[in-house]
Each structure stands twice: as structure tokens, then as C-alpha cells.
Amino acid sequence: MPVMAYPYVFRAQAPPVRVEDHKAAKDAAAPVPQAREQWPAGASRSARPHGAGAGWLGGLGSGEGLASAYDLVETMQYLYVRVVKARGLPESAVTGGCSPYVEARVGNYHGATRHLEGKSSPEWNQVFAFSRDRVQATALEVLVRDKDALARDDCVGRVAFDIAEAPVRVPPDSPLAPQWYRLEGTGGKMAANGEVMLAVWVGTQADEAFADAWHADAASVHGGGGGGDGAAAVQSMRSKVYVTPKLWYLRISVLEAQDVVPPGTGGIADKGRHADVFAKVQVGGMVLRTRPCATRSPTSLAWNEELVFAVAEPFDEPAVLIIEARAHPGKDEIIGRAVLPLTLFEKRLDRRQVQAQWFSLEPFGRPARPPEAVFAGRVQLRACLEGAYHVMEEPTMYASDTRPTARQLWRPPIAVLEVGVLGAQGLTPMKTLDGRGMTDAYCVAKYGQKWVRTRTVVDSCSPRWNEQYTWEVYDPCTVLTLAVFDNCQLGNAAAGSGAAVRDQRIGKVRIRLSTLEMDRVYTTAHPLVVLHPSGLRKNGELRLAVRLTCLSLGSVVYLYGQPFLPKMHYVHPFTVLQLDNLRRQAMGIVASRLSRAEPPLRREVVEYMLDADSHAWSIRQSKANFFRVTALLSGAASTARWLADVCRWKNPAATILVHVLFVTLTCFPDLILPTMFLYMSAAGLWNYRRRPRRPPHMDARLSCAEAVHPDELDEELDTFPTSRPNAVVRLRYDRLRSVAGRIQTVVGDVATQGERVRSLLAWRDPRATALFTAFCLVAAVVLYVTPIRVVALVVGLYVLRHPRFRSRMPSAAGNFFKRLPSRADTML
């Protein structure tokens, strides 16, 4: 019976060696540093990404294939051992059965399969991976042990291999075919019976077995041995690829209900004219309710209200419609309900009208009745699954995907994004074990619907992942998000007892693809910073290699003129409140689905990647946004100051040149627009030499995170609703009132200036309006008889006049404007 469904390559594998010969060779071996040369040598250790075609892999003639598929990261060499199954194993003399497991040992590193109770012909099909950088031995030992033997974990037999003779496999070669090996007993003699099926080869991280292999790092994980106690912990260390569930918008329009009979009455009219009747729809954990019915009669109720939910395939949870009546404050009575599977609703890809349907209501909480009497009215709904929208589970400013739900509406990809997660350096110890700080780091990357998680490197502040992933790009103005976490599920007593242990954040990196040049490799180190209650914490650097390969330059240019979101977002848009609620629903669905994967992508990881707390109030973020606006307006302020200096003749040469330019443009107005666009094009060409050479990283200074007050940080990191004492909440509320008071003053001043402009012609001040009306009449006559060039020239020269002809007092126009009335006089 074949072990695998895919084809194998039959290649001469390393012949087993006698245990005595291996021990003798080990005693006579050279010192440890030289013993390492027994491994096939030649892999570069440079931090710069390169292909895998060099060294001992390049000598095979197949290194070029690996270099083209895995060329952004450093090649890492592994010894792979696939343990498939065993047969003919002897039974234990104590229990009469056999509970075998296999242990693979290379130097000080060893890994074991799970033990199988009472099986003399077990099957494991497990792969072990030993890194060359960590192992210095020259031989591999595979031992078959029995847990039911008289001696603790007695050895049934073993097979030894010379690592230098192990064959080399480079994808896209097919997997190496496993072979049967006769077990060798104690004393170097062959065992009377017993064989094990193995495959031993040397490969890289591009091997298909890499993701599911047991790595040598797992040897230090508590319970990670053969007993299976740490199987979940070891499973959480592996690299995996996750896919976001397919999200839809469910639009339900509750139109009307007929023959609705409240319990204990004969009809709505008997219940009372003041009873509020409303409809409530529940999908999963989300409940939305309509307003009380707008139109009612003794036999029907009408709402005509629309409710929108975010749902995901497969549609496991139905929509539950409940009709409730509120006869008394605080008391709702259920009239009837209907359970509606989502598969009943059609999928709409455009704006066409969906046919309304009638659904029968079932009584809720009533005594048992005959089947023909189970009827509580009916309700009319217009429901559909919207496939022409993009369901946003992340903030729009950090969106990594804008495609609609329906695949029929997708455009072809315009580029390919390749990301090599090289490693990290200088990570801060995130936890303490046995009095020693340690970090078990892994990296998560998210772009579009694809999530990737690297393997966990145990107890290392400078982990090396060297894993490469690929995404299809459909829009260049999207964002790639990466984050590094500390795996707190390894060797943690709380995690083993089932208590909630959250993986700790180390830092986040965002890369906007539009800032990358096409077909260029960026090898950069991004700082990892995170906000902590004690302040800003700098946790090291994340080293990445990124390449964006263009598939169609014309399509890229064309997309810059297209809407960012699908057409339905503009033709039939949602309100801001709806979008916020739908995003929270979608984010909860994604976090719930990915946390149920194996190994799970934990909820705190998903929420951090999707910026779940981006809507929370933060004084720090408010200050940062204020300073961003200030920096944005600094250019206009600088221009105004320069113009004021020109008008004051601080630099006579510059003022004379401005006069000449102004007179020239006034006499020849056709040159104004060409001159303006020529200046902007020249500025763009001049700034090309100062263009950014690498993607931007998280800026702590821009985020106002370097000198933030600890209480402000504690407020930002607080839960919602708050979990702080009343005294702290009262202090923060008073501080918020003071900040809001200053904002209120500024907004009031802006409103006052606008109302003064409106009062120019409103006759609130009869004398001011009369003066302004007369001035407008005179200005109309003067502008009609005077050429516009003369008017512009006179006004310009008046503005640029010499300080000798200026007065330090405010102008008459300014004085007139400040005397105009506003509506602030009528406010309380």
C-alpha cells in the first residue's frame, strides 16, 4: 500500500552504518569545529538575500531552480528524516504488547514521534528537520523504542547514517521515496526481526516538508517529546498559511408583517394603541433592531427598514427574525420568530431589484399545539447577499485588498509581491523562565486574503526565519502589514492548564506598495516599536527583503484613475456608522475563524494586525494628527511670510524680481497657467534626486510617542468600557473637558467668521449692509469700464508698495469686517 499519493524520486540513499563503526569513528573524529565540515558545505551566511545556487546545492545542477523561486532569503540547510512506519517489532515481555515510538538523534538534538499503544506495525509519517547551523555531529541515529518494556524506554533497535552521504534534494524534485531498513540490535548484531521505513535527505527551507516538520528548536519546548504532552505546543511553532474566509454583506429589508397576534389577545388593536412593535434580526452574535412600526392596522404592521450584516462562508449560522411587542417599559414579549438559513437568499452582483418573499412566523414560548395551529403570522422580507461590495475588515487607510466579494467581478492581477522574512535582531526578552529572559519570536504577514505565519524560533533574540512568500497584487495603492509576536504558549504553565495566555506584541511594520519601485529588491531593517504602559518600547529590528514585480505597466497606470473601492460603494453607499459596525462584525468573524485553525492564529494576533483599536480615543493620536495638520499648513504659512517680507522690501533684489514677474504675467496672462505647471514639473524633476530610497518605517516622533505622559498611555491602552478606578476616570474626564473646551473655542471662532461673511447682505447691521451694497455697485461700474489687466496691475502694485507708504494700523477693510455681527450674540 503506498504511503503517499504523489510521485517519488528513487535515489540512492545513505547506506546504514554499524553502530560500533559509528562509535569508533566518533572517538577518532577531529575536533568539533572540523567535524562540522562533514556537512555538505558552501551556503553563504550573508545577511543580504541571495539565490540558493551557490555551494554544494549549486553543484547539483538544480540550484538555479531554487534560486528563481526562493531567491530573496538566505539559504538554510536542513537534514530531513521522514519516519513512515515500522513492521515486525517484538512484543514486550511484561505487557505482551508493543507501544513503539521512534527517536531521531543528531548530536545533542533529538526528536521523537508519538507512541502508539499495542501496535507492532505502527505508522507515524512524521518528518524531523535538523538545522546545519545548530548541529555539529557527523552521524544520524534512528532508534525504535518501546514504552511498555521492562526497562524504561527500552531500545528495540536502531539504524545509523553518515550525514555526509545523505542525498541532496532541491525542489521541484519529487519527494524522496522512503526505504525499509533492518534494525540493528545491541552489540552491533542485526535484530532478529523488525524493520523501519525511512527517508533521509538534505534540503533547504524551500522543501515541501519544511512547514510540517518537527524542528530541532522544539527540543527545548516542555512536553515536546514523544509522549505527545507538548503536541499542541510544538504544533503552534510551525509555519502556516491562512486564508481569510469569504465575506459577504447580508442586506435584509424588513417590509411588513401580517396576521401578527400578540400572546393572550385577539389582535394588535386589543393590545393597545401605544404598544411598540418592532422586528429584530440576529445573525451569529450580532443583533440589529428596527424602529417601532411606522404604519399599523388591525391586521398588518409596516417597517420598511433595512438591516445589514457581515457574514462569511460557509453559512453555518442562520438569520433569526423575531417580532417583539413592548407593552410596558422594560418588558418585551415575543410574538413570533422565523429561522432563515442564509442559503435561501440569492447573491446579487449589481443594483437590480430583489424580489420580496413572505416567511411564516412560528410562535415562541407557547404550549404545545397541533401542527396545523402553529402559526403566528407572516413577515415580508427583501434579502440578498451582496457580492459587488468589498467587505472591509481592516481600516480603509491600511487596506490590503479592495476586490469585491464575487470572483466574477475581479480584475486580473497587475503585479506579484514577494516578501522574504529574513529575521530579526536585538529583540527584547519578553518573558522570564527560570530566572532568565527569553523570547520565542514568530512573524505574521497579511496582504489581501492571505495570512502567513513563520515558524517560532525558540529562545533567541536574533531569530533567523528566511522564509519567502508570494502574493498577487490587484491594486498598487494597498498596504502590506507584518508584525512580530512572542509565542507565550511554549513552556507556559498557565497555557498548559487552559488559562488564557496572550501572545505578546513585539512590533509592527507597514509597507505601502505604491512607495516601491517595480522589479527592485528592497533589503531593509525596520524598527520594531510598541506602546507599553511604561512608555515607548523599542524591541529591535525586523529584516525584510521585498520585491514588487510588474505584470502589466499599462494596467498599473490605468488603475490610478479608477475608484479605490468597487463601484457599488459609490452607487449605493453605506453610512459611516454602518461601515464602522460592519467592519467590527467582519473583524470578529475573521478572528473567530482563524482562531479555530490548526495551529490557531490567535485572536489577539488578528486584532493587532487588523488595528481593532484604531477607533479608540487617544490624546497622543490627537496631538499627532494636530501636528500633521500643522506641518501640512506650514508650506502655506511659509509662503505668506515670504510674501510679507517681499511687501516690506526686506530683500530689495527679490522684491524687484517679483515686481518684474508680476508685471509680465499681468501683461501676458496667457503665460500664467503654463508658468505654474512648468514650475511644478521642474520641482518634481529636481526632487527626484532626493526621492526615498527605502520604504518608510514606524515613526515614533511623528506619532508623539517618545515623550508621552504615562497616564495618557494608560488611558489609550485601557479597555472599553473602562476598567480603571472612579478617581482615575474622573481625572481623565476633567482633562478631556479642558481639551474639548479649547476645541470648542476654535470651532466657535471659525463659525463667527463665516457668519460675518453671511451678514454682509443679510441687513442684520443696516448701515454695514448699505455700505457694502454701495461699494459693490461702484465696484461693478469701475470694473466694467476699466480693463481687467489694469485693475490687476493696480491692485498688485498697491499690495507690493514700499513700507514708506504703509501704516501700522489695521486696514479699513479689516476693521469693517470685524465690526460685522454674528449669531454668537444669541447663544446661551
BELCORVEN-V448141 format. One record per pair of residues at least 4 apart in sequence whose C-alpha atoms are under 6 Angstrom apart, sorted by the first residue. I is the first residue (numbers start at 0). GAP is how many residues later the second one is. Records with the same first field share a line. If there is no record, write none. Layout:
# BELCORVEN-V448141
I=GAP + GAP
This chain:
# BELCORVEN-V448141
7=166 + 167 + 168 + 169
8=165 + 166 + 167 + 168
9=167
12=154
13=151 + 152
15=144 + 145
16=143 + 144
18=169
24=4
29=4 + 5
35=100
37=126
38=125
39=16
40=15
41=13 + 14
42=12
48=23 + 24 + 25
49=21 + 22 + 24
50=16 + 20
51=11 + 14 + 15 + 23
52=4 + 5 + 10 + 11 + 14
53=4
56=6
57=5
65=4
66=4
71=348 + 473
72=347 + 349 + 393
73=392
75=128
76=55 + 126 + 127
77=51 + 52 + 53 + 54 + 124 + 125 + 126
78=50 + 51 + 123
79=48 + 49 + 120 + 121 + 122
80=46 + 47 + 118 + 119
81=44 + 45 + 116 + 117
82=42 + 43 + 115
83=39 + 40 + 41 + 113 + 114
84=37 + 38 + 39 + 111 + 112
85=35 + 36 + 109 + 110 + 111
86=34 + 107 + 108
87=105 + 106
88=31 + 105
90=5 + 6 + 7
91=4 + 5 + 6 + 57
96=21
97=20 + 21 + 22
98=16 + 17 + 18 + 19 + 47 + 48 + 49
99=15 + 16 + 45 + 46
100=12 + 13 + 14 + 43 + 44
101=10 + 11 + 41 + 42
102=8 + 9 + 39 + 40
103=6 + 7 + 37 + 38
104=4 + 5 + 35 + 36
105=34
106=30
111=113 + 114
112=113
113=112 + 113 + 114
126=86
127=85 + 86
128=84 + 85 + 86
129=86
137=25
138=22 + 23 + 24
139=20 + 21
140=18 + 19
141=16 + 17
142=14 + 15
143=11 + 12 + 13
144=8 + 9 + 10 + 11
145=7 + 8
146=6
148=5
156=26 + 27 + 28
157=25 + 26
158=24
165=35
166=34
167=33 + 34 + 35
168=34
177=20 + 21
178=18 + 19
179=16 + 17
180=14 + 15
181=13
182=8 + 11 + 12
183=5 + 6 + 7
184=4 + 5 + 6
204=5
208=4
210=28
216=241
220=270
221=269
222=6 + 7
223=6
230=4
232=257
234=364
235=363
236=218 + 219
237=217
238=214 + 215 + 216
239=212 + 213
240=210 + 211
241=208 + 209
242=206 + 207 + 208
243=205
245=66 + 67
246=64 + 65
247=62 + 63 + 64
248=60 + 61 + 136 + 137
249=58 + 59 + 135
250=56 + 57 + 132 + 133
251=54 + 55 + 130 + 131
252=52 + 53 + 128 + 129
253=50 + 51 + 127
254=47 + 48 + 49 + 125 + 126
255=45 + 46 + 47 + 123 + 124
256=43 + 44 + 121 + 122
257=41 + 42 + 119 + 120
258=40 + 118
259=116 + 117
260=6
261=73
267=30
268=29
274=51 + 52
275=16 + 49 + 50
276=15 + 16 + 47 + 48
277=12 + 14 + 15 + 46
278=10 + 11 + 43 + 44
279=8 + 9 + 41 + 42
280=6 + 7 + 39 + 40
281=4 + 5 + 37 + 38
282=36
283=33
292=9 + 10
293=9
294=7
295=4 + 5
309=272 + 275 + 276
317=22 + 23 + 24
318=21
319=18 + 19
320=16 + 17
321=14 + 15
322=12 + 13
323=9 + 10 + 11
324=7 + 8
325=5 + 6
335=25 + 26 + 27 + 28 + 40
336=24 + 25
337=23
344=39
345=38
346=37 + 38
347=37 + 38 + 39
348=38 + 39
355=25 + 26
356=23 + 24
357=21 + 22
358=19 + 20
359=18
360=15 + 16 + 17
361=13 + 14
362=13
386=18 + 19
387=16
388=15 + 179
389=12 + 13 + 14 + 15
391=191
392=190 + 193 + 194
393=216
394=4
397=81
398=79 + 80
399=47 + 48 + 78 + 79
400=47
401=163
412=60 + 61
413=59 + 60 + 137 + 138
414=58 + 134 + 135 + 136
415=55 + 56 + 57 + 132 + 133
416=53 + 54 + 130 + 131
417=51 + 52 + 128 + 129
418=49 + 50 + 126 + 127
419=47 + 48 + 124 + 125
420=45 + 46 + 123
421=43 + 44 + 121 + 122
422=40 + 41 + 42 + 120
423=38 + 39 + 117 + 118 + 119
424=37 + 115 + 116
425=35 + 36 + 114
426=34 + 112 + 113
427=111
428=8 + 9 + 10
429=9
430=6 + 7
431=4 + 5
437=21
438=20 + 21
439=17 + 18 + 19 + 46 + 47
440=15 + 16 + 44 + 45
441=12 + 13 + 14 + 42 + 43
442=10 + 11 + 40 + 41
443=8 + 9 + 38 + 39
444=6 + 7 + 36 + 37
445=5 + 35
446=33
456=6
475=37 + 38
476=37
477=34 + 35
478=32 + 33 + 34
479=30 + 31
480=28 + 29
481=26 + 27
482=24 + 25
483=22 + 23
484=19 + 20 + 21
485=17 + 18
486=16
487=15
488=6
493=5
494=4 + 6
506=21 + 22 + 23
517=30 + 31 + 32
518=29 + 30
519=27
520=25 + 26
521=23 + 24
522=21 + 22
523=19 + 20
524=16 + 17 + 18
525=15 + 16
526=13 + 14
527=11 + 12 + 13
528=8 + 9 + 10
529=7
530=5
531=4
532=180 + 181
567=4
568=4
577=4
578=4
590=4 + 12 + 15
593=7
594=5 + 6 + 7 + 8
595=4
606=4 + 5
617=98
623=79 + 80
633=4
644=5
645=9
646=153
647=155
657=4
664=4
670=4
673=4
699=5
713=4
735=4
736=4
739=4
751=70
754=67
755=64 + 65 + 66
759=9
760=8
762=6
768=4
778=4
781=4
791=4
796=4
